[in-house]
């Protein structure tokens, strides 16, 4: 049975792939902006907006700037859902 975190990562895959127009992106806890071509500050904002809509949550500005990798992001999503 998939854990909540596994489910979050599965739901993040298509969001990341769509935001960065790259079907090869796989959401892993270690994945960072530096690992993805085109993941700049504007793309980060776009990504966060997609995630907020998909998970029906909202992040504060301080939360958004605190994420170091997708693992941090998934942990925050889990805490809000």
N, C-alpha and C positions, 0 to 999 in steps of 0.2 A: 504494500500500500504506500502511495506517495505521501511524503510529509507535506505540511503547509509550505515549507520553504521550497521543496521540489516543485510544487504546483506554481509558486510564484515565479521560479526560474523558467518553467515551461511557458508561462504567460508572458514573460519578458522577452523571450526569443523573437516572436514575430514583431513586437514593438520595436526592438532594437534593429531588426532586419529592415523594417519599413522606414524608420527614421534615418538610417544611414544607407539605404538602398543597397544592402549587401546581404544576400541570402546565406552567406557563410558564417555570419556572426552567431556565436553561441554564448548565451548568458552563463557566465561562471562567476563564482564569488571573487575570483582574482582579476576579472576583466576590468581594465581601467581605460579612461579616455585616450591615453597615449597609445593604446593597443588598436584603436579604431580610426581609420582614415576619415577625416572630416568631422571628428568629434571635437568641436571648438565650443566656445561659450554660448553662442547662439544655438547650436545644435543641442547643447545640454539643456537649455531652456525648453526647446521644442520637445525633447525627450521627456522631460519632467512633466510637461503638460499632457502628453500622450499617456504617461503612466498614471497621472492623477485621474484622468478621465476613465481609463480602463479599470482601475481599482476603486474608483469612487472615493478618493481620499484627497487630502491637501497637505502639502509640505510648506513649512515656513521658509523664508529666505535663508535663515541660519542653518536649517536642516539641509537645504539644497547645496549649500556651500561646504557642508561638513562631509559629504559623501566622498570617500577616497577610492571606492571601487564598487562594482555591482553587488558585492556581498553586503556592503554597508547599506546600499539602497534597498536590497531585498529584506534586510533586517528591519529597516524603517517601515517598509510596506507591511511586513508581518505584524509589527507593533500596532499599526493603524487599522488592520482588518480583523 
